[in-house]
């Protein structure tokens, strides 16, 4: 797991990703990774957990995201952003603050 973030309970949202230290605006947080790639034809065969953590990577291909990236929650006022597979602080993030992105 990545030392600078922690996955834990986020109340009604399920799990979330939390900062274990302060991040400055623009600072790299972590790289999202996947555990497998499936095609549209294979979607009926994936587990419910896999289905909940899919990310579209092409017209007919999807990645099943690994933790902690699969637990990033949405916010209309996010404190982080994705650029490809990398997650950066959009604004300063305090220790113990949930890290959120705008899907």
TAWOKA-V553593 format. One record per backbone hydrogen bond with DSSP energy under -0.5 kcal/mol. CO is the residue of the C=O (numbers start at 1). NH is the residue of the N-H. If there is no record, write none. Layout:
co = (CO & CO)
nh = (NH & NH)
This chain:
co = (2 & 4 & 4 & 6 & 6 & 8 & 10 & 11 & 13 & 14 & 16 & 17 & 18 & 19 & 23 & 24 & 27 & 30 & 33 & 36 & 38 & 39 & 39 & 40 & 42 & 43 & 47 & 48 & 49 & 50 & 51 & 53 & 55 & 60 & 61 & 61 & 62 & 63 & 63 & 64 & 64 & 66 & 68 & 69 & 73 & 75 & 79 & 79 & 81 & 83 & 85 & 86 & 87 & 87 & 88 & 89 & 93 & 94 & 97 & 98 & 99 & 99 & 100 & 100 & 101 & 101)
nh = (5 & 20 & 21 & 8 & 18 & 16 & 13 & 14 & 15 & 10 & 8 & 99 & 6 & 96 & 93 & 27 & 89 & 87 & 66 & 64 & 62 & 42 & 43 & 43 & 45 & 46 & 51 & 52 & 53 & 53 & 54 & 65 & 63 & 40 & 57 & 58 & 38 & 55 & 65 & 35 & 36 & 70 & 71 & 72 & 101 & 78 & 90 & 91 & 88 & 86 & 32 & 83 & 29 & 30 & 81 & 26 & 23 & 97 & 19 & 100 & 17 & 73 & 79 & 80 & 75 & 103)
